[in-house]
């Protein structure tokens, strides 16, 4: 805006234009003016976002490695021996475990309930029939499901080992540098290591089962540990083949130091099995396991490096399982020492 004297001058002399308003003097540009530094809050937020991106990326890589359908197609199509091994393993579990469970749970048990239903006239009789059905189901699981599951595990372990060895030969044709140069364990150490591994996996399964009854957090924790359990079981076969010098403790440490990746690898397997009843889950798990074993053989676990979020590099996934396993071994050692002659 113009000043009052200039307006008065323009009114007295219309032909004269008022002088332009004075602009404040500009400071000379400095050649070394510092650039504004980001605020501490912005830099912290940037680091947090980078860490979250790294966590999601590591988890997604594990998820992607568990969905390598092209690898499965290529291996099963080009290698006839691998196809025969997988077919035998699948037929063993379909015929023995899944088939019998489907017949019992969806044919025999409904027929038994339908046969007793006409004689039910009171709520107490209905309660009695329901109790008998539950008792028969539990008795069937104890006397049939568990022994058959143990038998299929023993039979499947031979197929799993053969599938892993065959897959390793296929991989070594393309990448011979993956061959291990370590010193393998002795025969006695292998047996001890195998027994300890069975105790460890069984103990982790016993830890997972009660988690589903925890309010609110039970289901997420159960899915979390189940994903880790399936991933460990897949990669344990791989590590015993390509790294025979590693014992079970070394393999557990290797697993726990890549916990985000293995959580992603076990996620699709876990979510798929949740769609089936528990009595069928074990058989479906055994049917699908050879395919995940093949994909585990071609996968390389990724480690996680964070800049700001204080997540641990290793997570003690097997902490409770180790405690239970050591207690079982302590009790066995004590019983053997007492039974041995002094």
C-alpha positions as a Markdown table, in Angstrom:
| # | Residue | x | y | z |
|---|---|---|---|---|
| 1 | Unk | 0.0 | 0.0 | 0.0 |
| 2 | Unk | 1.2 | 3.6 | -0.8 |
| 3 | Unk | 1.9 | 6.1 | 2.0 |
| 4 | Unk | -0.3 | 9.1 | 2.7 |
| 5 | Unk | 2.1 | 11.7 | 1.2 |
| 6 | Unk | 2.3 | 9.9 | -2.1 |
| 7 | Unk | -1.5 | 9.7 | -2.3 |
| 8 | Unk | -1.8 | 13.4 | -1.6 |
| 9 | Unk | 0.8 | 14.2 | -4.3 |
| 10 | Unk | -1.1 | 12.1 | -6.9 |
| 11 | Unk | -4.3 | 13.9 | -6.0 |
| 12 | Unk | -2.7 | 17.3 | -6.5 |
| 13 | Unk | -0.9 | 16.3 | -9.7 |
| 14 | Unk | -2.9 | 13.6 | -11.5 |
| 15 | Unk | -0.3 | 13.3 | -14.3 |
| 16 | Unk | 2.3 | 12.2 | -11.9 |
| 17 | Unk | 2.4 | 8.6 | -10.9 |
| 18 | Unk | 3.3 | 7.7 | -7.4 |
| 19 | Unk | 6.7 | 6.2 | -6.8 |
| 20 | Unk | 6.8 | 2.5 | -6.4 |
| 21 | Unk | 6.7 | 1.2 | -2.8 |
| 22 | Unk | 10.0 | 0.6 | -1.2 |
| 23 | Unk | 10.9 | -3.1 | -0.9 |
| 24 | Unk | 12.9 | -4.2 | 2.1 |
| 25 | Unk | 16.6 | -4.5 | 1.4 |
| 26 | Unk | 17.5 | -8.1 | 0.6 |
| 27 | Unk | 20.4 | -9.6 | 2.4 |
| 28 | Unk | 23.2 | -10.8 | 0.1 |
| 29 | Unk | 23.1 | -14.5 | -0.6 |
| 30 | Unk | 25.6 | -16.4 | 1.5 |
| 31 | Unk | 27.5 | -19.1 | -0.2 |
| 32 | Unk | 27.7 | -21.3 | 2.9 |
| 33 | Unk | 24.1 | -21.2 | 4.2 |
| 34 | Unk | 23.4 | -24.5 | 6.1 |
| 35 | Unk | 20.5 | -26.7 | 4.8 |
| 36 | Unk | 17.7 | -27.3 | 7.3 |
| 37 | Unk | 18.3 | -30.6 | 9.2 |
| 38 | Unk | 15.5 | -33.1 | 9.6 |
| 39 | Unk | 13.9 | -33.2 | 13.1 |
| 40 | Unk | 14.7 | -36.1 | 15.4 |
| 41 | Unk | 11.1 | -37.2 | 15.2 |
| 42 | Unk | 11.2 | -37.5 | 11.4 |
| 43 | Unk | 14.5 | -39.4 | 11.4 |
| 44 | Unk | 13.2 | -41.8 | 14.0 |
| 45 | Unk | 10.0 | -42.4 | 12.0 |
| 46 | Unk | 12.1 | -43.1 | 8.9 |
| 47 | Unk | 14.2 | -45.7 | 10.8 |
| 48 | Unk | 11.1 | -47.3 | 12.2 |
| 49 | Unk | 9.5 | -47.5 | 8.7 |
| 50 | Unk | 12.7 | -49.0 | 7.3 |
| 51 | Unk | 12.8 | -51.7 | 10.0 |
| 52 | Unk | 9.1 | -52.5 | 9.5 |
| 53 | Unk | 9.8 | -52.8 | 5.8 |
| 54 | Unk | 12.8 | -55.1 | 6.5 |
| 55 | Unk | 10.6 | -57.3 | 8.8 |
| 56 | Unk | 7.8 | -57.6 | 6.2 |
| 57 | Unk | 10.3 | -58.3 | 3.4 |
| 58 | Unk | 12.0 | -61.1 | 5.3 |
| 59 | Unk | 8.7 | -62.6 | 6.3 |
| 60 | Unk | 7.4 | -62.4 | 2.7 |
| 61 | Unk | 10.5 | -64.0 | 1.3 |
| 62 | Unk | 9.9 | -67.0 | 3.6 |
| 63 | Unk | 6.2 | -67.0 | 2.5 |
| 64 | Unk | 7.2 | -66.9 | -1.2 |
| 65 | Unk | 9.7 | -69.7 | -0.7 |
| 66 | Unk | 6.9 | -71.9 | 0.7 |
| 67 | Unk | 4.8 | -71.3 | -2.5 |
| 68 | Unk | 7.3 | -72.3 | -5.2 |
| 69 | Unk | 4.8 | -74.2 | -7.4 |
| 70 | Unk | 7.1 | -73.8 | -10.4 |
| 71 | Unk | 9.9 | -75.6 | -8.6 |
| 72 | Unk | 7.6 | -78.4 | -7.7 |
| 73 | Unk | 6.3 | -78.7 | -11.2 |
| 74 | Unk | 9.8 | -78.7 | -12.7 |
| 75 | Unk | 11.3 | -81.2 | -10.2 |
| 76 | Unk | 8.3 | -83.7 | -10.4 |
| 77 | Unk | 8.1 | -83.4 | -14.2 |
| 78 | Unk | 11.8 | -83.8 | -15.0 |
| 79 | Unk | 12.9 | -86.3 | -12.3 |
| 80 | Unk | 11.0 | -89.6 | -12.5 |
| 81 | Unk | 12.6 | -91.1 | -9.4 |
| 82 | Unk | 11.5 | -88.1 | -7.3 |
| 83 | Unk | 8.0 | -88.4 | -8.7 |
| 84 | Unk | 7.9 | -92.1 | -7.6 |
| 85 | Unk | 9.1 | -91.3 | -4.1 |
| 86 | Unk | 6.6 | -88.5 | -3.6 |
| 87 | Unk | 3.8 | -90.7 | -5.0 |
| 88 | Unk | 4.6 | -93.6 | -2.7 |
| 89 | Unk | 4.7 | -91.2 | 0.3 |
| 90 | Unk | 1.4 | -89.6 | -0.6 |
| 91 | Unk | -0.4 | -92.9 | -1.2 |
| 92 | Unk | 0.9 | -94.3 | 2.1 |
| 93 | Unk | -0.7 | -91.4 | 4.0 |
| 94 | Unk | -3.8 | -91.2 | 2.0 |
| 95 | Unk | -4.5 | -94.9 | 2.2 |
| 96 | Unk | -3.6 | -95.6 | 5.8 |
| 97 | Unk | -4.3 | -92.4 | 7.8 |
| 98 | Unk | -6.5 | -90.0 | 6.0 |
| 99 | Unk | -8.7 | -92.7 | 4.4 |
| 100 | Unk | -9.4 | -94.5 | 7.6 |
| 101 | Unk | -10.0 | -91.3 | 9.6 |
| 102 | Unk | -12.5 | -90.1 | 7.0 |
| 103 | Unk | -14.3 | -93.5 | 7.1 |
| 104 | Unk | -14.5 | -93.5 | 10.9 |
| 105 | Unk | -15.3 | -89.9 | 11.5 |
| 106 | Unk | -17.7 | -89.3 | 8.6 |
| 107 | Unk | -19.2 | -92.8 | 8.0 |
| 108 | Unk | -19.1 | -95.0 | 11.1 |
| 109 | Unk | -19.6 | -92.4 | 13.8 |
| 110 | Unk | -22.6 | -90.7 | 12.1 |
| 111 | Unk | -24.1 | -94.2 | 11.5 |
| 112 | Unk | -23.6 | -95.0 | 15.2 |
| 113 | Unk | -25.3 | -91.8 | 16.2 |
| 114 | Unk | -28.2 | -92.3 | 13.7 |
| 115 | Unk | -28.7 | -95.9 | 15.0 |
| 116 | Unk | -29.0 | -94.7 | 18.6 |
| 117 | Unk | -31.1 | -91.6 | 17.9 |
| 118 | Unk | -34.5 | -93.3 | 17.7 |
| 119 | Unk | -34.1 | -94.7 | 21.2 |
| 120 | Unk | -33.5 | -91.2 | 22.6 |
| 121 | Unk | -36.6 | -89.8 | 24.2 |
| 122 | Unk | -35.2 | -87.6 | 27.1 |
| 123 | Unk | -32.5 | -85.0 | 27.5 |
| 124 | Unk | -30.6 | -87.4 | 29.8 |
| 125 | Unk | -30.6 | -90.1 | 27.2 |
| 126 | Unk | -29.3 | -87.6 | 24.6 |
| 127 | Unk | -26.6 | -86.6 | 27.0 |
| 128 | Unk | -25.6 | -90.2 | 27.5 |
| 129 | Unk | -25.5 | -90.8 | 23.7 |
| 130 | Unk | -23.3 | -87.7 | 23.3 |
| 131 | Unk | -21.0 | -89.0 | 26.0 |
| 132 | Unk | -20.7 | -92.4 | 24.5 |
| 133 | Unk | -19.8 | -90.8 | 21.1 |
| 134 | Unk | -17.1 | -88.7 | 22.7 |
| 135 | Unk | -15.8 | -91.7 | 24.6 |
| 136 | Unk | -15.6 | -93.8 | 21.4 |
| 137 | Unk | -13.9 | -91.0 | 19.5 |
| 138 | Unk | -11.3 | -90.5 | 22.3 |
| 139 | Unk | -10.7 | -94.3 | 22.5 |
| 140 | Unk | -10.3 | -94.5 | 18.8 |
| 141 | Unk | -7.7 | -91.7 | 18.8 |
| 142 | Unk | -5.8 | -93.4 | 21.6 |
| 143 | Unk | -5.9 | -96.9 | 20.3 |
| 144 | Unk | -5.8 | -96.3 | 16.6 |
| 145 | Unk | -4.9 | -92.8 | 15.6 |
| 146 | Unk | -1.8 | -92.4 | 17.7 |
| 147 | Unk | -0.3 | -95.8 | 16.9 |
| 148 | Unk | -1.0 | -95.4 | 13.2 |
| 149 | Unk | 0.5 | -91.9 | 13.3 |
| 150 | Unk | 3.7 | -93.1 | 15.0 |
| 151 | Unk | 3.9 | -95.9 | 12.4 |
| 152 | Unk | 3.4 | -93.5 | 9.5 |
| 153 | Unk | 6.0 | -91.2 | 10.9 |
| 154 | Unk | 8.5 | -94.1 | 11.0 |
| 155 | Unk | 7.6 | -95.1 | 7.5 |
| 156 | Unk | 7.5 | -91.6 | 6.2 |
| 157 | Unk | 10.9 | -90.7 | 7.7 |
| 158 | Unk | 12.6 | -93.1 | 5.2 |
| 159 | Unk | 10.7 | -91.5 | 2.3 |
| 160 | Unk | 11.5 | -88.0 | 3.6 |
| 161 | Unk | 15.2 | -88.9 | 3.9 |
| 162 | Unk | 15.2 | -90.3 | 0.4 |
| 163 | Unk | 13.4 | -87.3 | -1.0 |
| 164 | Unk | 15.9 | -84.9 | 0.7 |
| 165 | Unk | 18.9 | -86.9 | -0.7 |
| 166 | Unk | 17.4 | -87.0 | -4.2 |
| 167 | Unk | 16.6 | -83.3 | -4.1 |
| 168 | Unk | 20.2 | -82.5 | -2.9 |
| 169 | Unk | 21.6 | -84.4 | -5.9 |
| 170 | Unk | 19.3 | -82.4 | -8.3 |
| 171 | Unk | 20.5 | -79.2 | -6.7 |
| 172 | Unk | 24.1 | -80.1 | -6.8 |
| 173 | Unk | 24.0 | -80.7 | -10.5 |
| 174 | Unk | 23.2 | -76.9 | -10.8 |
| 175 | Unk | 25.1 | -75.6 | -7.8 |
| 176 | Unk | 27.9 | -77.9 | -6.7 |
| 177 | Unk | 29.3 | -75.3 | -4.3 |
| 178 | Unk | 26.6 | -76.1 | -1.8 |
| 179 | Unk | 28.3 | -79.4 | -0.9 |
| 180 | Unk | 29.3 | -79.4 | 2.7 |
| 181 | Unk | 33.0 | -80.0 | 3.7 |
| 182 | Unk | 32.4 | -80.5 | 7.4 |
| 183 | Unk | 33.1 | -83.6 | 9.4 |
| 184 | Unk | 29.9 | -85.6 | 9.9 |
| 185 | Unk | 28.8 | -87.0 | 13.3 |
| 186 | Unk | 29.5 | -90.5 | 14.4 |
| 187 | Unk | 26.9 | -93.2 | 14.2 |
| 188 | Unk | 26.3 | -93.0 | 18.0 |
| 189 | Unk | 26.1 | -89.2 | 18.0 |
| 190 | Unk | 23.5 | -89.5 | 15.2 |
| 191 | Unk | 21.3 | -91.8 | 17.2 |
| 192 | Unk | 21.6 | -89.6 | 20.3 |
| 193 | Unk | 20.9 | -86.5 | 18.2 |
| 194 | Unk | 17.9 | -88.1 | 16.6 |
| 195 | Unk | 16.4 | -89.1 | 20.0 |
| 196 | Unk | 17.0 | -85.5 | 21.3 |
| 197 | Unk | 15.4 | -84.1 | 18.2 |
| 198 | Unk | 12.3 | -86.3 | 18.6 |
| 199 | Unk | 12.0 | -85.2 | 22.2 |
| 200 | Unk | 12.4 | -81.5 | 21.2 |
| 201 | Unk | 9.8 | -81.6 | 18.5 |
| 202 | Unk | 7.4 | -83.6 | 20.7 |
| 203 | Unk | 7.9 | -81.2 | 23.6 |
| 204 | Unk | 7.2 | -78.2 | 21.3 |
| 205 | Unk | 4.0 | -79.9 | 20.2 |
| 206 | Unk | 3.0 | -80.3 | 23.8 |
| 207 | Unk | 3.7 | -76.6 | 24.4 |
| 208 | Unk | 1.6 | -75.6 | 21.4 |
| 209 | Unk | -1.6 | -77.5 | 22.3 |
| 210 | Unk | -2.5 | -75.6 | 25.6 |
| 211 | Unk | -1.8 | -72.3 | 23.9 |
| 212 | Unk | -5.1 | -72.4 | 22.0 |
| 213 | Unk | -7.0 | -72.2 | 25.4 |
| 214 | Unk | -5.4 | -68.9 | 26.4 |
| 215 | Unk | -7.9 | -66.0 | 26.1 |
| 216 | Unk | -7.5 | -63.5 | 23.3 |
| 217 | Unk | -3.8 | -64.4 | 22.5 |
| 218 | Unk | -4.2 | -68.1 | 22.4 |
| 219 | Unk | -5.0 | -68.6 | 18.7 |
| 220 | Unk | -2.3 | -66.1 | 17.4 |
| 221 | Unk | 0.3 | -67.7 | 19.7 |
| 222 | Unk | -0.7 | -71.2 | 18.6 |
| 223 | Unk | -0.5 | -70.3 | 14.9 |
| 224 | Unk | 2.9 | -68.6 | 15.5 |
| 225 | Unk | 4.5 | -71.6 | 17.2 |
| 226 | Unk | 2.9 | -74.1 | 14.7 |
| 227 | Unk | 4.4 | -72.1 | 11.8 |
| 228 | Unk | 7.8 | -72.4 | 13.4 |
| 229 | Unk | 7.4 | -76.1 | 14.2 |
| 230 | Unk | 6.5 | -76.9 | 10.6 |
| 231 | Unk | 9.3 | -74.8 | 9.2 |
| 232 | Unk | 11.8 | -76.4 | 11.5 |
| 233 | Unk | 10.7 | -79.9 | 10.6 |
| 234 | Unk | 11.1 | -79.1 | 6.9 |
| 235 | Unk | 14.5 | -77.6 | 7.2 |
| 236 | Unk | 15.9 | -80.1 | 9.7 |
| 237 | Unk | 16.0 | -82.7 | 7.0 |
| 238 | Unk | 17.8 | -80.3 | 4.7 |
| 239 | Unk | 20.4 | -79.4 | 7.3 |
| 240 | Unk | 21.1 | -83.0 | 8.3 |
| 241 | Unk | 21.9 | -83.7 | 4.6 |
| 242 | Unk | 23.9 | -80.6 | 3.6 |
| 243 | Unk | 25.5 | -79.9 | 7.0 |
| 244 | Unk | 26.1 | -83.3 | 8.6 |
| 245 | Unk | 28.6 | -81.8 | 11.0 |
| 246 | Unk | 25.8 | -79.8 | 12.8 |
| 247 | Unk | 24.2 | -81.4 | 15.9 |
| 248 | Unk | 20.6 | -80.6 | 17.0 |
| 249 | Unk | 21.7 | -77.7 | 19.2 |
| 250 | Unk | 23.5 | -76.1 | 16.3 |
| 251 | Unk | 20.5 | -76.5 | 14.0 |
| 252 | Unk | 18.2 | -75.1 | 16.7 |
| 253 | Unk | 20.4 | -72.0 | 17.0 |
| 254 | Unk | 20.5 | -71.6 | 13.2 |
| 255 | Unk | 16.7 | -71.8 | 13.2 |
| 256 | Unk | 16.2 | -69.3 | 16.0 |
| 257 | Unk | 18.6 | -66.8 | 14.4 |
| 258 | Unk | 16.3 | -66.7 | 11.3 |
| 259 | Unk | 13.0 | -66.7 | 13.1 |
| 260 | Unk | 11.2 | -64.1 | 10.9 |
| 261 | Unk | 12.0 | -66.0 | 7.7 |
| 262 | Unk | 10.9 | -69.3 | 9.1 |
| 263 | Unk | 7.7 | -67.7 | 10.5 |
| 264 | Unk | 6.9 | -66.7 | 6.9 |
| 265 | Unk | 7.8 | -70.1 | 5.5 |
| 266 | Unk | 5.5 | -72.0 | 7.9 |
| 267 | Unk | 2.5 | -69.6 | 7.5 |
| 268 | Unk | 0.8 | -71.1 | 4.4 |
| 269 | Unk | 1.3 | -74.6 | 5.7 |
| 270 | Unk | -0.3 | -73.7 | 9.0 |
| 271 | Unk | -3.2 | -71.8 | 7.6 |
| 272 | Unk | -4.0 | -74.6 | 5.2 |
| 273 | Unk | -4.1 | -77.2 | 7.9 |
| 274 | Unk | -6.4 | -75.1 | 10.1 |
| 275 | Unk | -9.2 | -75.8 | 7.6 |
| 276 | Unk | -9.3 | -79.5 | 8.6 |
| 277 | Unk | -10.4 | -81.2 | 11.8 |
| 278 | Unk | -7.6 | -82.3 | 14.2 |
| 279 | Unk | -8.0 | -86.0 | 13.4 |
| 280 | Unk | -7.5 | -85.3 | 9.7 |
| 281 | Unk | -4.8 | -82.6 | 10.1 |
| 282 | Unk | -2.1 | -85.2 | 11.0 |
| 283 | Unk | -2.7 | -87.1 | 7.8 |
| 284 | Unk | -3.0 | -84.0 | 5.6 |
| 285 | Unk | 0.2 | -82.8 | 7.2 |
| 286 | Unk | 2.0 | -86.0 | 6.2 |
| 287 | Unk | 0.6 | -85.8 | 2.7 |
| 288 | Unk | 1.7 | -82.2 | 2.0 |
| 289 | Unk | 5.1 | -82.5 | 3.8 |
| 290 | Unk | 7.1 | -84.0 | 0.9 |
| 291 | Unk | 6.2 | -81.0 | -1.3 |
| 292 | Unk | 7.3 | -78.5 | 1.4 |
| 293 | Unk | 10.4 | -80.6 | 1.9 |
| 294 | Unk | 11.3 | -80.1 | -1.8 |
| 295 | Unk | 10.7 | -76.3 | -1.6 |
| 296 | Unk | 12.8 | -76.1 | 1.6 |
| 297 | Unk | 15.7 | -77.8 | -0.2 |
| 298 | Unk | 15.8 | -74.9 | -2.8 |
| 299 | Unk | 15.3 | -72.1 | -0.2 |
| 300 | Unk | 17.9 | -70.0 | 1.5 |
| 301 | Unk | 16.9 | -68.5 | 4.9 |
| 302 | Unk | 17.4 | -64.7 | 5.2 |
| 303 | Unk | 18.7 | -63.0 | 8.3 |
| 304 | Unk | 17.2 | -59.8 | 9.6 |
| 305 | Unk | 19.1 | -56.6 | 10.4 |
| 306 | Unk | 17.3 | -53.7 | 12.1 |
| 307 | Unk | 18.4 | -50.2 | 12.8 |
| 308 | Unk | 15.9 | -48.9 | 15.4 |
| 309 | Unk | 13.3 | -51.4 | 16.5 |
| 310 | Unk | 14.7 | -53.4 | 19.4 |
| 311 | Unk | 13.8 | -56.8 | 18.2 |
| 312 | Unk | 16.2 | -59.6 | 19.2 |
| 313 | Unk | 18.4 | -61.3 | 16.6 |
| 314 | Unk | 17.5 | -64.7 | 18.0 |
| 315 | Unk | 14.2 | -65.8 | 19.5 |
| 316 | Unk | 14.2 | -68.8 | 21.9 |
| 317 | Unk | 11.5 | -70.7 | 20.1 |
| 318 | Unk | 12.5 | -73.9 | 21.7 |
| 319 | Unk | 13.1 | -72.6 | 25.2 |
| 320 | Unk | 10.1 | -74.4 | 26.8 |
| 321 | Unk | 10.7 | -77.5 | 24.6 |
| 322 | Unk | 14.3 | -77.7 | 25.7 |
| 323 | Unk | 13.2 | -77.5 | 29.4 |
| 324 | Unk | 10.7 | -80.3 | 28.9 |
| 325 | Unk | 13.2 | -82.4 | 27.0 |
| 326 | Unk | 15.9 | -82.0 | 29.6 |
| 327 | Unk | 13.4 | -83.0 | 32.3 |
| 328 | Unk | 12.4 | -86.1 | 30.4 |
| 329 | Unk | 16.1 | -87.0 | 29.9 |
| 330 | Unk | 16.8 | -86.4 | 33.6 |
| 331 | Unk | 13.9 | -88.7 | 34.7 |
| 332 | Unk | 15.0 | -91.4 | 32.2 |
| 333 | Unk | 18.6 | -91.1 | 33.5 |
| 334 | Unk | 17.4 | -91.4 | 37.1 |
| 335 | Unk | 15.3 | -94.4 | 36.3 |
| 336 | Unk | 18.1 | -96.1 | 34.5 |
| 337 | Unk | 20.5 | -95.4 | 37.3 |
| 338 | Unk | 18.1 | -96.9 | 39.9 |
| 339 | Unk | 17.3 | -100.0 | 37.9 |
| 340 | Unk | 21.0 | -100.7 | 37.2 |
| 341 | Unk | 22.7 | -103.1 | 39.7 |
| 342 | Unk | 25.0 | -101.3 | 42.1 |
